[in-house]
Amino acid sequence: MFAVYKRDLRAYFTSPLGYVFIAAFLIITNLIFFVTNLLTGANALVNVYSIILYILIIVVPVLTMRTFSEDYKQKTDQLLLTAPVKASGIVLGKFLAAYTVYFIALVFTILYVIIVAAVGDVNMGAVVGNYIALLAVAAVYIAIGCFISSLTENQLVAAIATLGVFIALFLMDYAYSLVNVDWIKGVLYWLSIFRRFNTFRLGVFSVADFFYYVSIAAAFIFLTVRVLEKKRWS
């Protein structure tokens, strides 16, 4: 697993992809921070964290589109599949490489906390809870992106399909506010990635919602392992 992780992490930074992802992420978050905090003089870090959820809809498909698709296209997947590495090790290595790139980008946003703390009060408990939630939510996004990438050798198709899934999840969340039937609202809430984040946004750390994110990420990692195992034995 560690060898796959190092290989893929190095690939992100020996090509423009890793830099493009981090730059795009930070340009958008910096703009949001400037508009919601610096321009207004308000302490609105929570707004930045909430908007990051929607930023990931756009940038994660770019981050994950090559995880498996590039190997399929270049036929290097055969080397991975015949190597003495379990399919789970390959998937986790690739997932963690993409996750590390996201983590690096997210670390830069700690500067926002330092700036706000320098001129006012910051609820550090809420800030830490929001960062934990952002890491958990990103695990879901990236796991979904890796799974879709494992289904096709075309990176563009992988990116568009991942974006389509994320938009569908967003629309599902939007539908929650339009439905008045209790059991349908319950189903939509259970499926909603975005609505569960509201608990963290309010400064309350929800163990149930955190483990929901972890479970969904684990489910898509498992599905990706199954796809890879099928290819190994086909």
Protein Blocks (a to p, Z undefined) as FASTA:
>chain_A
ZZmmmmmmmmmmmpmklmmmmmmmmmmmmmmmmmmmmmnopacfkmmmmmmmmmmmmmmm
mmmmmmmmmmmmnopmmmmmmpccdfklmmmmmmmmmmmmmmmmmmmmmmmmmmmmmmmc
cdfklmmmmmmmmmmmmmmmmmmmmmmmmmpcbfklmmmmmmmmmmmmmmmmmmmmmpcb
fklmmmmmmmpmklmmmmmmnopacfklmmmmmmmmmmmmmmmmmmmmmmmmZZ
